Amino acid sequence: MEALTKPGRLDAPLLVTEEVAKLLDATRTPFVRAARVALTGMETLFDVYEVIDPARSLSSPGHAAQWEILLRRLEGLRQAADLPALQAAFGALGCADDARVRWLQAQCRQLEEPAQLSRWDGVVRYEK
């Protein structure tokens, strides 16, 4: 799990599993789902959550809900024609300078390549 926190991966200071996220009080310890991931050699897909600083804009319930919508749109993306609308939606979130949003934008830039998009199934895959 720690390897996913690194730059070039999910680039998040603190990631937890869904089991841990369920134990958190979101009003005191805000978190957002960071991605659905698969690690090489593991067949199980799992969601990881970033515990975020309460001062970050994504810590507000409204921004966190909007983030989840954008993340689901990214995960469901299958056609290049849908990319511009998703990228335009980042501005509506109102926190484009957030590290999590920058990660999402980087994912979209990768999916601009037809070969990447043709293999995309909504799961972020990493080698151990």
BAGUDO-704239 format. One line per field, with one value per residue: residue in three letters; chain; x, y, z of N, C-alpha, C in turn. Coordinates in Angstrom, 1 decimal. Layout:
N
res	ALA:...;
chain	A:...;
nc1	X:...;
nc2	Y:...;
nc3	Z:...;
cac1	X:...;
cac2	Y:...;
cac3	Z:...;
cc1	X:...;
cc2	Y:...;
cc3	Z:...;
//
This chain:
128
res	MET:GLU:ALA:LEU:THR:LYS:PRO:GLY:ARG:LEU:ASP:ALA:PRO:LEU:LEU:VAL:THR:GLU:GLU:VAL:ALA:LYS:LEU:LEU:ASP:ALA:THR:ARG:THR:PRO:PHE:VAL:ARG:ALA:ALA:ARG:VAL:ALA:LEU:THR:GLY:MET:GLU:THR:LEU:PHE:ASP:VAL:TYR:GLU:VAL:ILE:ASP:PRO:ALA:ARG:SER:LEU:SER:SER:PRO:GLY:HIS:ALA:ALA:GLN:TRP:GLU:ILE:LEU:LEU:ARG:ARG:LEU:GLU:GLY:LEU:ARG:GLN:ALA:ALA:ASP:LEU:PRO:ALA:LEU:GLN:ALA:ALA:PHE:GLY:ALA:LEU:GLY:CYS:ALA:ASP:ASP:ALA:ARG:VAL:ARG:TRP:LEU:GLN:ALA:GLN:CYS:ARG:GLN:LEU:GLU:GLU:PRO:ALA:GLN:LEU:SER:ARG:TRP:ASP:GLY:VAL:VAL:ARG:TYR:GLU:LYS;
chain	A:A:A:A:A:A:A:A:A:A:A:A:A:A:A:A:A:A:A:A:A:A:A:A:A:A:A:A:A:A:A:A:A:A:A:A:A:A:A:A:A:A:A:A:A:A:A:A:A:A:A:A:A:A:A:A:A:A:A:A:A:A:A:A:A:A:A:A:A:A:A:A:A:A:A:A:A:A:A:A:A:A:A:A:A:A:A:A:A:A:A:A:A:A:A:A:A:A:A:A:A:A:A:A:A:A:A:A:A:A:A:A:A:A:A:A:A:A:A:A:A:A:A:A:A:A:A:A;
nc1	0.8:2.0:3.7:2.0:1.6:3.5:5.1:4.2:2.7:-0.2:0.4:-0.2:-0.2:-1.3:-2.8:-5.5:-7.2:-10.5:-11.7:-10.6:-11.3:-14.0:-14.1:-13.5:-14.4:-15.8:-16.3:-14.4:-12.1:-11.5:-11.8:-11.3:-12.2:-9.6:-8.8:-9.6:-7.8:-5.4:-3.0:0.0:0.1:-1.9:-5.2:-7.5:-9.4:-9.2:-10.5:-8.9:-8.4:-7.8:-6.7:-7.4:-6.1:-7.9:-7.9:-7.8:-9.5:-11.0:-11.8:-14.3:-17.7:-19.3:-17.4:-16.0:-18.1:-18.4:-15.9:-16.0:-17.9:-16.5:-14.4:-15.7:-16.7:-14.3:-13.5:-15.5:-15.0:-14.7:-14.6:-12.9:-14.1:-15.5:-13.7:-13.0:-15.3:-15.1:-12.6:-13.3:-15.0:-13.4:-12.9:-15.3:-15.3:-13.8:-11.4:-9.0:-6.3:-5.7:-3.9:-5.1:-6.9:-5.1:-3.9:-6.0:-6.3:-3.9:-4.3:-6.3:-4.9:-3.1:-4.9:-5.6:-4.2:-4.8:-4.1:-3.8:-6.4:-7.9:-7.2:-8.1:-9.9:-11.0:-9.7:-6.8:-3.7:-0.9:2.5:4.0;
nc2	-1.2:1.2:1.8:2.8:5.4:7.0:9.5:9.4:7.2:7.0:9.2:10.3:11.3:9.8:6.7:4.5:1.4:0.3:-0.9:0.3:2.9:2.8:2.8:5.3:8.6:10.7:13.4:14.3:13.2:13.6:12.0:10.7:8.6:7.3:5.7:2.7:-0.1:-2.5:-4.7:-6.1:-9.6:-10.0:-10.9:-9.7:-6.8:-3.6:-0.8:2.2:4.8:8.2:9.8:13.0:16.3:18.4:21.1:21.1:21.6:19.5:18.2:19.1:18.2:18.7:19.1:16.7:14.9:15.8:15.1:12.3:11.8:12.7:10.9:8.5:9.0:9.0:6.4:5.0:5.8:5.3:6.1:8.3:10.7:11.4:12.5:15.4:16.6:15.5:16.5:19.3:19.4:19.4:22.1:22.9:21.8:23.4:23.2:22.9:22.9:21.0:18.1:15.6:16.1:16.9:14.5:13.1:14.5:13.9:11.2:11.4:12.7:10.6:8.9:10.0:9.0:6.7:3.9:3.6:4.2:2.2:0.0:0.6:0.0:1.1:0.5:1.2:0.1:-1.4:-2.4:-4.3;
nc3	0.0:0.7:-1.4:-3.3:-2.5:-3.6:-5.8:-9.2:-8.9:-7.0:-5.6:-3.0:0.4:2.5:2.4:2.7:3.1:2.1:4.2:6.5:5.9:6.4:9.1:9.8:11.0:8.9:9.3:11.1:10.2:7.2:4.0:0.7:-2.0:-3.8:-5.9:-7.9:-7.7:-9.0:-8.3:-9.6:-9.9:-8.1:-8.0:-7.0:-7.1:-5.5:-3.7:-2.9:-0.4:0.1:2.9:3.8:4.4:6.6:5.8:3.1:0.0:-1.0:1.3:2.0:2.2:-0.1:-2.2:-2.0:-2.8:-5.4:-6.4:-6.3:-8.3:-10.6:-10.5:-10.9:-13.5:-14.9:-14.5:-15.9:-18.5:-21.9:-24.5:-26.7:-27.4:-25.1:-23.4:-23.5:-22.3:-19.7:-18.9:-18.9:-16.8:-14.6:-13.9:-12.9:-10.4:-8.8:-7.4:-8.8:-8.3:-6.5:-5.4:-5.8:-7.9:-9.8:-10.3:-11.5:-13.8:-15.0:-15.5:-17.4:-19.5:-20.2:-21.3:-23.6:-25.6:-28.1:-27.8:-25.1:-24.2:-25.4:-23.9:-21.4:-18.5:-16.3:-14.1:-12.1:-12.7:-11.2:-10.8:-8.3;
cac1	0.0:2.8:4.2:1.0:1.6:4.7:4.9:4.2:1.6:-1.3:0.9:-1.0:0.6:-1.8:-3.8:-6.1:-8.1:-11.9:-12.1:-10.1:-12.1:-15.3:-14.0:-13.2:-15.5:-15.5:-16.4:-13.2:-11.0:-12.0:-11.2:-12.0:-11.7:-8.5:-8.9:-9.8:-6.5:-5.0:-1.5:0.5:0.2:-3.1:-6.5:-8.5:-9.4:-9.7:-10.6:-8.1:-8.9:-6.8:-7.1:-6.9:-6.0:-9.1:-7.8:-7.9:-10.9:-11.7:-12.3:-15.7:-18.6:-19.7:-16.3:-15.8:-19.1:-18.1:-14.7:-16.4:-18.6:-15.5:-13.6:-16.6:-16.7:-13.0:-13.5:-16.4:-14.6:-14.4:-14.5:-12.1:-15.1:-16.0:-12.6:-13.1:-16.3:-14.6:-11.6:-13.9:-15.7:-12.5:-13.0:-16.5:-15.0:-13.3:-10.1:-8.1:-4.9:-5.5:-3.1:-6.0:-7.4:-4.0:-3.7:-7.1:-6.0:-2.8:-4.9:-7.0:-3.9:-2.6:-6.0:-5.7:-3.5:-5.8:-3.7:-4.1:-7.8:-8.4:-6.9:-8.6:-11.1:-11.4:-8.8:-5.4:-2.9:0.5:3.3:4.4;
cac2	0.0:2.4:2.1:3.6:6.8:7.7:10.2:8.4:6.3:7.8:10.4:10.7:11.1:8.7:5.9:3.5:0.5:0.5:-1.4:1.3:4.1:2.7:3.0:6.8:9.6:11.6:14.8:14.6:12.7:13.5:11.1:10.5:7.4:7.7:4.9:1.3:-0.5:-3.9:-4.9:-7.2:-10.8:-10.1:-10.9:-8.9:-5.3:-2.9:0.7:2.9:6.1:9.1:10.6:14.4:17.4:19.2:22.4:21.0:21.8:18.2:17.7:19.5:17.2:19.0:18.8:15.2:14.3:16.1:14.4:11.0:11.8:12.8:9.7:7.5:9.3:8.5:4.9:4.6:6.4:4.3:6.8:9.6:11.8:11.8:13.1:16.8:16.9:15.2:17.5:20.6:19.3:19.7:23.5:23.0:21.3:24.6:23.0:22.3:22.9:19.9:17.0:14.5:16.5:16.9:13.1:12.7:15.2:13.2:10.0:11.8:12.9:9.3:8.2:10.7:8.1:5.7:2.6:3.5:4.2:0.9:-1.0:1.2:-0.7:1.8:0.1:1.6:-1.1:-1.1:-3.5:-4.2;
cac3	0.0:0.8:-2.7:-4.0:-2.1:-4.2:-7.1:-10.3:-8.5:-6.7:-5.1:-1.9:1.6:3.3:1.7:3.5:2.5:2.3:5.6:7.4:5.7:7.0:10.5:10.1:11.0:7.8:9.7:11.8:9.4:5.8:3.1:-0.6:-2.7:-4.7:-7.2:-7.8:-8.1:-9.1:-8.2:-10.4:-9.1:-7.3:-8.8:-6.3:-7.2:-4.3:-3.6:-1.9:0.0:0.6:4.1:3.4:5.4:6.7:5.1:1.6:-0.5:-1.2:2.5:2.2:1.7:-1.5:-3.1:-2.0:-3.6:-6.8:-6.8:-6.6:-9.6:-11.6:-10.5:-11.6:-14.9:-15.4:-14.5:-16.9:-19.8:-22.9:-25.8:-26.7:-27.5:-23.8:-22.6:-23.3:-21.3:-18.4:-18.5:-18.6:-15.5:-13.5:-13.6:-12.1:-9.1:-8.0:-6.7:-9.8:-7.8:-5.5:-5.8:-6.3:-9.2:-10.8:-10.6:-12.4:-15.1:-15.6:-16.0:-18.7:-20.5:-20.7:-22.0:-24.9:-26.5:-28.4:-27.3:-23.7:-24.0:-25.8:-22.8:-20.1:-18.0:-15.1:-13.0:-12.2:-12.5:-10.8:-10.4:-6.9;
cc1	0.9:3.4:3.2:1.0:2.7:4.3:5.0:3.2:0.4:-0.9:0.1:-0.2:0.1:-3.0:-4.2:-7.0:-9.6:-12.3:-11.7:-11.0:-13.4:-15.3:-13.8:-14.5:-15.1:-15.6:-15.1:-12.0:-11.4:-11.2:-12.0:-11.4:-10.7:-8.5:-9.3:-8.5:-6.4:-3.5:-1.1:0.6:-1.0:-4.3:-7.5:-8.3:-9.8:-9.6:-9.6:-8.6:-7.8:-7.4:-6.5:-6.9:-7.3:-9.1:-7.9:-9.3:-11.6:-12.2:-13.8:-16.6:-19.0:-18.6:-15.9:-16.8:-18.8:-16.9:-15.1:-17.1:-17.5:-14.7:-14.4:-16.7:-15.4:-13.0:-14.4:-16.0:-14.2:-14.2:-13.8:-13.0:-15.6:-14.9:-12.7:-14.1:-15.8:-13.5:-12.2:-14.6:-14.7:-12.7:-14.3:-16.3:-14.5:-12.1:-9.1:-6.6:-4.6:-4.8:-4.0:-6.5:-6.3:-3.7:-4.7:-6.8:-4.9:-3.3:-5.6:-6.0:-3.3:-3.7:-6.3:-5.1:-4.4:-5.4:-4.0:-5.6:-8.4:-8.2:-7.6:-9.9:-11.6:-10.6:-7.4:-4.6:-1.4:1.2:3.7:5.7;
cc2	1.3:2.8:2.9:5.1:7.6:8.5:9.2:7.3:7.1:9.1:11.0:10.4:10.0:8.0:4.8:2.6:0.9:0.1:-0.3:2.6:4.0:2.9:4.5:7.6:10.7:13.1:15.2:14.2:12.5:12.6:11.1:9.3:7.9:7.0:3.5:0.8:-2.0:-3.9:-6.1:-8.4:-11.0:-10.0:-10.0:-7.4:-4.7:-1.4:1.2:4.3:6.9:9.9:12.0:15.4:18.2:20.5:22.3:21.1:20.5:17.6:18.2:18.5:17.4:18.7:17.3:14.5:14.5:15.3:12.9:10.8:11.8:11.5:8.5:7.7:8.8:7.0:4.3:5.0:5.3:4.9:8.1:10.8:12.3:12.5:14.6:17.3:16.6:16.2:18.9:20.6:19.5:21.2:23.7:22.6:22.4:24.3:22.3:22.2:21.8:18.7:15.9:14.8:16.5:15.4:12.6:13.3:14.4:11.9:10.3:12.0:11.6:8.7:8.9:9.9:6.9:4.3:2.5:3.4:2.8:-0.2:-0.6:0.5:0.0:1.5:0.6:0.4:-0.8:-2.4:-3.3:-3.4;
cc3	0.0:-0.6:-3.6:-3.7:-2.9:-5.5:-8.2:-10.1:-8.2:-6.0:-4.0:-0.6:2.4:2.6:2.7:2.7:2.8:3.7:6.6:7.2:6.3:8.5:10.8:10.2:10.0:8.2:10.4:11.0:8.0:4.9:1.8:-1.2:-3.8:-6.0:-6.9:-8.4:-8.2:-9.1:-8.9:-9.4:-8.2:-8.2:-8.3:-6.6:-5.9:-4.4:-2.5:-1.7:0.5:1.8:3.8:4.5:5.4:6.0:3.6:1.2:-0.7:0.1:2.8:1.6:0.3:-2.5:-3.1:-2.8:-5.1:-7.3:-7.1:-7.9:-10.7:-11.7:-11.2:-13.1:-15.6:-15.5:-15.6:-18.4:-20.7:-24.3:-25.7:-26.8:-26.1:-22.9:-22.5:-22.3:-19.9:-17.9:-18.2:-17.3:-14.3:-13.0:-12.7:-10.6:-8.2:-7.2:-7.6:-9.3:-6.8:-6.2:-6.4:-7.7:-10.2:-11.2:-11.7:-13.8:-15.8:-16.2:-17.4:-19.8:-21.1:-21.6:-23.4:-26.0:-26.8:-27.9:-25.9:-23.4:-24.3:-24.7:-21.5:-19.7:-16.7:-13.9:-13.2:-11.8:-12.2:-10.5:-9.0:-6.8;
//
